[in-house]
């Protein structure tokens, strides 16, 4: 005779995922404080956490802003979390422009 499944296993896996998300947040925050801004973004993006909650979107936005990528920061903070078409953070265009070009582009857009 089999015993009914215990729901405690499901609760422990939920706690594990919460604990893992908390650990990822702490590590991302350490990267942010250490000045490793793109490493912070990469960690959250590779683990699909950027749009999982508001706190992850905010820390991603902070890292992108400190890295000098204002447009990507705005995209992350403005994105509708219910739209799951493309969850990747596009940071490519920033590296193709010099700081002067980025300043000129941002002034033209205003």
N, CA, C and O atoms as a GROMACS GRO file, in nm:
protein
  440
    1UNK      N    1   0.083  -0.118   0.000
    1UNK     CA    2   0.000   0.000   0.000
    1UNK      C    3   0.088   0.125   0.000
    1UNK      O    4   0.178   0.138   0.083
    2UNK      N    5   0.062   0.216  -0.093
    2UNK     CA    6   0.144   0.336  -0.103
    2UNK      C    7   0.087   0.447  -0.016
    2UNK      O    8  -0.034   0.462  -0.001
    3UNK      N    9   0.177   0.523   0.038
    3UNK     CA   10   0.134   0.638   0.118
    3UNK      C   11   0.114   0.756   0.025
    3UNK      O   12   0.182   0.767  -0.077
    4UNK      N   13   0.021   0.846   0.057
    4UNK     CA   14   0.002   0.964  -0.027
    4UNK      C   15   0.128   1.050  -0.028
    4UNK      O   16   0.205   1.054   0.069
    5UNK      N   17   0.147   1.118  -0.139
    5UNK     CA   18   0.264   1.206  -0.151
    5UNK      C   19   0.257   1.315  -0.047
    5UNK      O   20   0.151   1.370  -0.018
    6UNK      N   21   0.369   1.344   0.008
    6UNK     CA   22   0.378   1.448   0.110
    6UNK      C   23   0.401   1.582   0.041
    6UNK      O   24   0.492   1.595  -0.040
    7UNK      N   25   0.322   1.680   0.074
    7UNK     CA   26   0.335   1.813   0.013
    7UNK      C   27   0.456   1.890   0.065
    7UNK      O   28   0.490   1.995   0.012
    8UNK      N   29   0.521   1.838   0.168
    8UNK     CA   30   0.639   1.905   0.221
    8UNK      C   31   0.752   1.910   0.119
    8UNK      O   32   0.833   2.002   0.121
    9UNK      N   33   0.758   1.810   0.029
    9UNK     CA   34   0.862   1.810  -0.075
    9UNK      C   35   0.846   1.930  -0.167
    9UNK      O   36   0.944   1.993  -0.205
   10UNK      N   37   0.722   1.962  -0.204
   10UNK     CA   38   0.698   2.078  -0.289
   10UNK      C   39   0.735   2.207  -0.217
   10UNK      O   40   0.791   2.298  -0.278
   11UNK      N   41   0.704   2.215  -0.090
   11UNK     CA   42   0.736   2.336  -0.014
   11UNK      C   43   0.887   2.353  -0.002
   11UNK      O   44   0.938   2.465  -0.010
   12UNK      N   45   0.959   2.244   0.018
   12UNK     CA   46   1.104   2.256   0.032
   12UNK      C   47   1.168   2.298  -0.100
   12UNK      O   48   1.266   2.372  -0.099
   13UNK      N   49   1.114   2.252  -0.215
   13UNK     CA   50   1.170   2.293  -0.343
   13UNK      C   51   1.141   2.440  -0.369
   13UNK      O   52   1.223   2.510  -0.429
   14UNK      N   53   1.023   2.490  -0.324
   14UNK     CA   54   0.995   2.632  -0.337
   14UNK      C   55   1.091   2.714  -0.251
   14UNK      O   56   1.138   2.819  -0.294
   15UNK      N   57   1.119   2.666  -0.131
   15UNK     CA   58   1.213   2.736  -0.044
   15UNK      C   59   1.353   2.736  -0.106
   15UNK      O   60   1.426   2.834  -0.096
   16UNK      N   61   1.388   2.625  -0.170
   16UNK     CA   62   1.519   2.617  -0.234
   16UNK      C   63   1.528   2.719  -0.347
   16UNK      O   64   1.630   2.786  -0.360
   17UNK      N   65   1.423   2.731  -0.427
   17UNK     CA   66   1.428   2.827  -0.537
   17UNK      C   67   1.431   2.970  -0.482
   17UNK      O   68   1.497   3.057  -0.539
   18UNK      N   69   1.359   2.995  -0.373
   18UNK     CA   70   1.365   3.127  -0.310
   18UNK      C   71   1.505   3.153  -0.255
   18UNK      O   72   1.558   3.264  -0.267
   19UNK      N   73   1.563   3.050  -0.196
   19UNK     CA   74   1.698   3.065  -0.142
   19UNK      C   75   1.799   3.087  -0.254
   19UNK      O   76   1.891   3.168  -0.241
   20UNK      N   77   1.780   3.016  -0.366
   20UNK     CA   78   1.871   3.034  -0.480
   20UNK      C   79   1.857   3.174  -0.537
   20UNK      O   80   1.957   3.239  -0.569
   21UNK      N   81   1.733   3.222  -0.551
   21UNK     CA   82   1.712   3.358  -0.603
   21UNK      C   83   1.774   3.461  -0.510
   21UNK      O   84   1.831   3.560  -0.556
   22UNK      N   85   1.762   3.439  -0.381
   22UNK     CA   86   1.822   3.531  -0.284
   22UNK      C   87   1.975   3.530  -0.296
   22UNK      O   88   2.039   3.634  -0.288
   23UNK      N   89   2.032   3.411  -0.316
   23UNK     CA   90   2.177   3.400  -0.331
   23UNK      C   91   2.224   3.468  -0.459
   23UNK      O   92   2.327   3.536  -0.460
   24UNK      N   93   2.148   3.451  -0.568
   24UNK     CA   94   2.183   3.518  -0.694
   24UNK      C   95   2.175   3.670  -0.677
   24UNK      O   96   2.260   3.743  -0.728
   25UNK      N   97   2.073   3.718  -0.605
   25UNK     CA   98   2.061   3.861  -0.583
   25UNK      C   99   2.181   3.913  -0.504
   25UNK      O  100   2.240   4.015  -0.538
   26UNK      N  101   2.217   3.840  -0.399
   26UNK     CA  102   2.332   3.882  -0.317
   26UNK      C  103   2.460   3.887  -0.399
   26UNK      O  104   2.540   3.980  -0.387
   27UNK      N  105   2.481   3.786  -0.484
   27UNK     CA  106   2.601   3.783  -0.568
   27UNK      C  107   2.598   3.898  -0.670
   27UNK      O  108   2.699   3.964  -0.692
   28UNK      N  109   2.482   3.920  -0.731
   28UNK     CA  110   2.470   4.031  -0.827
   28UNK      C  111   2.497   4.164  -0.758
   28UNK      O  112   2.561   4.252  -0.815
   29UNK      N  113   2.448   4.179  -0.637
   29UNK     CA  114   2.470   4.302  -0.562
   29UNK      C  115   2.619   4.320  -0.530
   29UNK      O  116   2.671   4.432  -0.535
   30UNK      N  117   2.687   4.212  -0.498
   30UNK     CA  118   2.832   4.218  -0.474
   30UNK      C  119   2.906   4.262  -0.600
   30UNK      O  120   2.996   4.345  -0.594
   31UNK      N  121   2.866   4.206  -0.715
   31UNK     CA  122   2.926   4.248  -0.842
   31UNK      C  123   2.902   4.397  -0.864
   31UNK      O  124   2.993   4.469  -0.906
   32UNK      N  125   2.782   4.443  -0.837
   32UNK     CA  126   2.748   4.584  -0.854
   32UNK      C  127   2.837   4.672  -0.766
   32UNK      O  128   2.892   4.772  -0.813
   33UNK      N  129   2.850   4.636  -0.639
   33UNK     CA  130   2.933   4.714  -0.547
   33UNK      C  131   3.082   4.709  -0.583
   33UNK      O  132   3.157   4.802  -0.554
   34UNK      N  133   3.123   4.600  -0.646
   34UNK     CA  134   3.263   4.582  -0.684
   34UNK      C  135   3.297   4.649  -0.817
   34UNK      O  136   3.412   4.647  -0.860
   35UNK      N  137   3.197   4.707  -0.881
   35UNK     CA  138   3.220   4.775  -1.008
   35UNK      C  139   3.216   4.684  -1.128
   35UNK      O  140   3.253   4.725  -1.238
   36UNK      N  141   3.172   4.561  -1.111
   36UNK     CA  142   3.163   4.465  -1.222
   36UNK      C  143   3.019   4.466  -1.275
   36UNK      O  144   2.945   4.370  -1.257
   37UNK      N  145   2.983   4.576  -1.339
   37UNK     CA  146   2.845   4.601  -1.377
   37UNK      C  147   2.792   4.503  -1.481
   37UNK      O  148   2.683   4.449  -1.465
   38UNK      N  149   2.868   4.480  -1.586
   38UNK     CA  150   2.820   4.389  -1.690
   38UNK      C  151   2.821   4.244  -1.643
   38UNK      O  152   2.741   4.163  -1.690
   39UNK      N  153   2.909   4.211  -1.551
   39UNK     CA  154   2.908   4.076  -1.493
   39UNK      C  155   2.781   4.056  -1.411
   39UNK      O  156   2.725   3.946  -1.410
   40UNK      N  157   2.736   4.159  -1.342
   40UNK     CA  158   2.611   4.156  -1.268
   40UNK      C  159   2.494   4.127  -1.362
   40UNK      O  160   2.411   4.040  -1.334
   41UNK      N  161   2.488   4.201  -1.472
   41UNK     CA  162   2.381   4.183  -1.570
   41UNK      C  163   2.387   4.043  -1.631
   41UNK      O  164   2.284   3.977  -1.646
   42UNK      N  165   2.507   3.999  -1.664
   42UNK     CA  166   2.524   3.867  -1.725
   42UNK      C  167   2.477   3.756  -1.631
   42UNK      O  168   2.412   3.662  -1.676
   43UNK      N  169   2.509   3.766  -1.504
   43UNK     CA  170   2.467   3.666  -1.406
   43UNK      C  171   2.314   3.655  -1.403
   43UNK      O  172   2.260   3.545  -1.408
   44UNK      N  173   2.247   3.768  -1.394
   44UNK     CA  174   2.102   3.766  -1.386
   44UNK      C  175   2.038   3.722  -1.517
   44UNK      O  176   1.938   3.650  -1.517
   45UNK      N  177   2.096   3.764  -1.628
   45UNK     CA  178   2.041   3.727  -1.757
   45UNK      C  179   2.060   3.578  -1.785
   45UNK      O  180   1.967   3.513  -1.833
   46UNK      N  181   2.176   3.523  -1.756
   46UNK     CA  182   2.203   3.381  -1.780
   46UNK      C  183   2.114   3.290  -1.696
   46UNK      O  184   2.087   3.176  -1.736
   47UNK      N  185   2.070   3.338  -1.581
   47UNK     CA  186   1.985   3.258  -1.494
   47UNK      C  187   1.837   3.298  -1.505
   47UNK      O  188   1.754   3.259  -1.423
   48UNK      N  189   1.807   3.377  -1.608
   48UNK     CA  190   1.670   3.420  -1.639
   48UNK      C  191   1.600   3.482  -1.519
   48UNK      O  192   1.484   3.451  -1.490
   49UNK      N  193   1.670   3.571  -1.450
   49UNK     CA  194   1.616   3.636  -1.332
   49UNK      C  195   1.583   3.783  -1.353
   49UNK      O  196   1.519   3.845  -1.268
   50UNK      N  197   1.626   3.840  -1.464
   50UNK     CA  198   1.610   3.985  -1.485
   50UNK      C  199   1.465   4.028  -1.469
   50UNK      O  200   1.436   4.128  -1.403
   51UNK      N  201   1.373   3.952  -1.529
   51UNK     CA  202   1.232   3.991  -1.526
   51UNK      C  203   1.149   3.907  -1.430
   51UNK      O  204   1.026   3.908  -1.437
   52UNK      N  205   1.214   3.834  -1.340
   52UNK     CA  206   1.141   3.748  -1.247
   52UNK      C  207   1.078   3.827  -1.133
   52UNK      O  208   0.977   3.784  -1.076
   53UNK      N  209   1.135   3.942  -1.098
   53UNK     CA  210   1.076   4.027  -0.994
   53UNK      C  211   1.128   4.170  -1.010
   53UNK      O  212   1.226   4.194  -1.081
   54UNK      N  213   1.063   4.260  -0.944
   54UNK     CA  214   1.100   4.402  -0.954
   54UNK      C  215   1.241   4.426  -0.901
   54UNK      O  216   1.315   4.507  -0.957
   55UNK      N  217   1.279   4.357  -0.793
   55UNK     CA  218   1.413   4.383  -0.736
   55UNK      C  219   1.523   4.345  -0.835
   55UNK      O  220   1.627   4.410  -0.839
   56UNK      N  221   1.501   4.239  -0.915
   56UNK     CA  222   1.601   4.201  -1.014
   56UNK      C  223   1.604   4.300  -1.130
   56UNK      O  224   1.711   4.329  -1.185
   57UNK      N  225   1.489   4.353  -1.168
   57UNK     CA  226   1.486   4.455  -1.274
   57UNK      C  227   1.559   4.581  -1.228
   57UNK      O  228   1.631   4.644  -1.306
   58UNK      N  229   1.540   4.618  -1.103
   58UNK     CA  230   1.603   4.739  -1.050
   58UNK      C  231   1.755   4.723  -1.044
   58UNK      O  232   1.828   4.813  -1.086
   59UNK      N  233   1.803   4.611  -0.992
   59UNK     CA  234   1.949   4.594  -0.983
   59UNK      C  235   2.011   4.583  -1.122
   59UNK      O  236   2.123   4.629  -1.144
   60UNK      N  237   1.939   4.523  -1.218
   60UNK     CA  238   1.988   4.517  -1.356
   60UNK      C  239   1.995   4.658  -1.414
   60UNK      O  240   2.092   4.694  -1.480
   61UNK      N  241   1.890   4.736  -1.389
   61UNK     CA  242   1.889   4.875  -1.436
   61UNK      C  243   2.002   4.956  -1.376
   61UNK      O  244   2.066   5.035  -1.446
   62UNK      N  245   2.027   4.937  -1.247
   62UNK     CA  246   2.137   5.009  -1.181
   62UNK      C  247   2.271   4.972  -1.244
   62UNK      O  248   2.354   5.060  -1.271
   63UNK      N  249   2.291   4.844  -1.268
   63UNK     CA  250   2.419   4.800  -1.326
   63UNK      C  251   2.437   4.855  -1.467
   63UNK      O  252   2.546   4.899  -1.503
   64UNK      N  253   2.331   4.852  -1.546
   64UNK     CA  254   2.340   4.905  -1.682
   64UNK      C  255   2.366   5.055  -1.681
   64UNK      O  256   2.445   5.106  -1.761
   65UNK      N  257   2.300   5.126  -1.591
   65UNK     CA  258   2.320   5.271  -1.582
   65UNK      C  259   2.463   5.303  -1.541
   65UNK      O  260   2.525   5.392  -1.599
   66UNK      N  261   2.515   5.231  -1.443
   66UNK     CA  262   2.652   5.256  -1.400
   66UNK      C  263   2.754   5.215  -1.506
   66UNK      O  264   2.866   5.268  -1.510
   67UNK      N  265   2.716   5.120  -1.593
   67UNK     CA  266   2.804   5.080  -1.703
   67UNK      C  267   2.798   5.180  -1.817
   67UNK      O  268   2.875   5.170  -1.912
   68UNK      N  269   2.708   5.276  -1.809
   68UNK     CA  270   2.698   5.380  -1.911
   68UNK      C  271   2.600   5.347  -2.021
   68UNK      O  272   2.598   5.415  -2.124
   69UNK      N  273   2.520   5.244  -2.004
   69UNK     CA  274   2.424   5.205  -2.107
   69UNK      C  275   2.284   5.248  -2.064
   69UNK      O  276   2.204   5.166  -2.016
   70UNK      N  277   2.255   5.374  -2.082
   70UNK     CA  278   2.128   5.432  -2.038
   70UNK      C  279   2.009   5.373  -2.112
   70UNK      O  280   1.905   5.347  -2.052
   71UNK      N  281   2.024   5.352  -2.243
   71UNK     CA  282   1.913   5.300  -2.322
   71UNK      C  283   1.872   5.160  -2.277
   71UNK      O  284   1.753   5.130  -2.266
   72UNK      N  285   1.969   5.073  -2.252
   72UNK     CA  286   1.938   4.938  -2.206
   72UNK      C  287   1.874   4.943  -2.067
   72UNK      O  288   1.784   4.865  -2.038
   73UNK      N  289   1.920   5.034  -1.983
   73UNK     CA  290   1.862   5.053  -1.850
   73UNK      C  291   1.714   5.089  -1.862
   73UNK      O  292   1.630   5.032  -1.794
   74UNK      N  293   1.684   5.183  -1.949
   74UNK     CA  294   1.546   5.226  -1.969
   74UNK      C  295   1.461   5.112  -2.023
   74UNK      O  296   1.348   5.093  -1.979
   75UNK      N  297   1.516   5.036  -2.118
   75UNK     CA  298   1.440   4.922  -2.174
   75UNK      C  299   1.406   4.819  -2.066
   75UNK      O  300   1.295   4.767  -2.064
   76UNK      N  301   1.502   4.790  -1.977
   76UNK     CA  302   1.478   4.692  -1.871
   76UNK      C  303   1.370   4.743  -1.776
   76UNK      O  304   1.281   4.667  -1.737
   77UNK      N  305   1.378   4.868  -1.739
   77UNK     CA  306   1.282   4.921  -1.642
   77UNK      C  307   1.145   4.946  -1.701
   77UNK      O  308   1.045   4.943  -1.628
   78UNK      N  309   1.136   4.971  -1.832
   78UNK     CA  310   1.008   4.996  -1.895
   78UNK      C  311   0.939   4.870  -1.944
   78UNK      O  312   0.818   4.870  -1.966
   79UNK      N  313   1.014   4.762  -1.961
   79UNK     CA  314   0.958   4.640  -2.021
   79UNK      C  315   0.842   4.586  -1.939
   79UNK      O  316   0.846   4.582  -1.816
   80UNK      N  317   0.738   4.543  -2.011
   80UNK     CA  318   0.622   4.481  -1.949
   80UNK      C  319   0.660   4.338  -1.912
   80UNK      O  320   0.689   4.258  -2.002
   81UNK      N  321   0.662   4.302  -1.783
   81UNK     CA  322   0.706   4.168  -1.743
   81UNK      C  323   0.616   4.056  -1.795
   81UNK      O  324   0.658   3.941  -1.799
   82UNK      N  325   0.492   4.087  -1.833
   82UNK     CA  326   0.404   3.983  -1.884
   82UNK      C  327   0.437   3.946  -2.028
   82UNK      O  328   0.395   3.841  -2.076
   83UNK      N  329   0.512   4.033  -2.098
   83UNK     CA  330   0.554   4.005  -2.236
   83UNK      C  331   0.686   3.927  -2.231
   83UNK      O  332   0.790   3.982  -2.196
   84UNK      N  333   0.680   3.799  -2.266
   84UNK     CA  334   0.798   3.713  -2.254
   84UNK      C  335   0.861   3.680  -2.389
   84UNK      O  336   0.933   3.580  -2.400
   85UNK      N  337   0.836   3.761  -2.491
   85UNK     CA  338   0.893   3.733  -2.624
   85UNK      C  339   1.044   3.727  -2.621
   85UNK      O  340   1.102   3.627  -2.663
   86UNK      N  341   1.108   3.832  -2.574
   86UNK     CA  342   1.254   3.839  -2.573
   86UNK      C  343   1.299   3.894  -2.440
   86UNK      O  344   1.290   4.015  -2.417
   87UNK      N  345   1.348   3.807  -2.352
   87UNK     CA  346   1.389   3.848  -2.219
   87UNK      C  347   1.536   3.888  -2.210
   87UNK      O  348   1.584   3.920  -2.102
   88UNK      N  349   1.607   3.886  -2.323
   88UNK     CA  350   1.749   3.918  -2.316
   88UNK      C  351   1.769   4.070  -2.312
   88UNK      O  352   1.695   4.146  -2.373
   89UNK      N  353   1.869   4.110  -2.240
   89UNK     CA  354   1.905   4.251  -2.230
   89UNK      C  355   2.006   4.278  -2.339
   89UNK      O  356   2.112   4.216  -2.343
   90UNK      N  357   1.974   4.371  -2.429
   90UNK     CA  358   2.062   4.400  -2.540
   90UNK      C  359   2.157   4.512  -2.501
   90UNK      O  360   2.117   4.627  -2.485
   91UNK      N  361   2.284   4.476  -2.486
   91UNK     CA  362   2.382   4.576  -2.443
   91UNK      C  363   2.486   4.604  -2.551
   91UNK      O  364   2.582   4.677  -2.526
   92UNK      N  365   2.469   4.547  -2.668
   92UNK     CA  366   2.567   4.558  -2.776
   92UNK      C  367   2.595   4.698  -2.826
   92UNK      O  368   2.712   4.735  -2.837
   93UNK      N  369   2.493   4.778  -2.859
   93UNK     CA  370   2.520   4.907  -2.923
   93UNK      C  371   2.610   4.999  -2.842
   93UNK      O  372   2.681   5.081  -2.900
   94UNK      N  373   2.609   4.987  -2.710
   94UNK     CA  374   2.691   5.075  -2.627
   94UNK      C  375   2.839   5.058  -2.660
   94UNK      O  376   2.913   5.156  -2.667
   95UNK      N  377   2.882   4.934  -2.680
   95UNK     CA  378   3.025   4.909  -2.701
   95UNK      C  379   3.073   4.955  -2.839
   95UNK      O  380   3.193   4.969  -2.861
   96UNK      N  381   2.980   4.978  -2.931
   96UNK     CA  382   3.017   5.019  -3.065
   96UNK      C  383   3.032   5.171  -3.077
   96UNK      O  384   3.079   5.221  -3.180
   97UNK      N  385   2.994   5.245  -2.974
   97UNK     CA  386   3.001   5.390  -2.980
   97UNK      C  387   3.100   5.441  -2.876
   97UNK      O  388   3.120   5.382  -2.770
   98UNK      N  389   3.161   5.552  -2.911
   98UNK     CA  390   3.248   5.619  -2.814
   98UNK      C  391   3.159   5.697  -2.718
   98UNK      O  392   3.043   5.722  -2.749
   99UNK      N  393   3.212   5.736  -2.601
   99UNK     CA  394   3.130   5.815  -2.507
   99UNK      C  395   3.078   5.944  -2.571
   99UNK      O  396   2.966   5.985  -2.542
  100UNK      N  397   3.158   6.008  -2.656
  100UNK     CA  398   3.112   6.132  -2.722
  100UNK      C  399   2.996   6.103  -2.816
  100UNK      O  400   2.901   6.181  -2.822
  101UNK      N  401   3.001   5.992  -2.888
  101UNK     CA  402   2.891   5.956  -2.977
  101UNK      C  403   2.764   5.926  -2.899
  101UNK      O  404   2.655   5.963  -2.941
  102UNK      N  405   2.780   5.859  -2.784
  102UNK     CA  406   2.662   5.830  -2.700
  102UNK      C  407   2.600   5.959  -2.650
  102UNK      O  408   2.477   5.971  -2.646
  103UNK      N  409   2.682   6.055  -2.612
  103UNK     CA  410   2.630   6.183  -2.563
  103UNK      C  411   2.556   6.257  -2.674
  103UNK      O  412   2.450   6.315  -2.650
  104UNK      N  413   2.612   6.255  -2.795
  104UNK     CA  414   2.550   6.322  -2.910
  104UNK      C  415   2.416   6.256  -2.942
  104UNK      O  416   2.317   6.324  -2.968
  105UNK      N  417   2.413   6.122  -2.940
  105UNK     CA  418   2.291   6.048  -2.970
  105UNK      C  419   2.184   6.076  -2.867
  105UNK      O  420   2.067   6.093  -2.902
  106UNK      N  421   2.222   6.081  -2.739
  106UNK     CA  422   2.124   6.105  -2.635
  106UNK      C  423   2.069   6.247  -2.639
  106UNK      O  424   1.953   6.269  -2.604
  107UNK      N  425   2.152   6.346  -2.682
  107UNK     CA  426   2.105   6.483  -2.694
  107UNK      C  427   2.010   6.499  -2.813
  107UNK      O  428   1.915   6.577  -2.806
  108UNK      N  429   2.036   6.425  -2.921
  108UNK     CA  430   1.950   6.432  -3.038
  108UNK      C  431   1.814   6.372  -3.010
  108UNK      O  432   1.713   6.419  -3.064
  109UNK      N  433   1.810   6.268  -2.926
  109UNK     CA  434   1.686   6.201  -2.895
  109UNK      C  435   1.595   6.283  -2.804
  109UNK      O  436   1.475   6.256  -2.796
  110UNK      N  437   1.651   6.382  -2.735
  110UNK     CA  438   1.573   6.462  -2.639
  110UNK      C  439   1.489   6.566  -2.707
  110UNK      O  440   1.418   6.641  -2.640
   0.00000   0.00000   0.00000
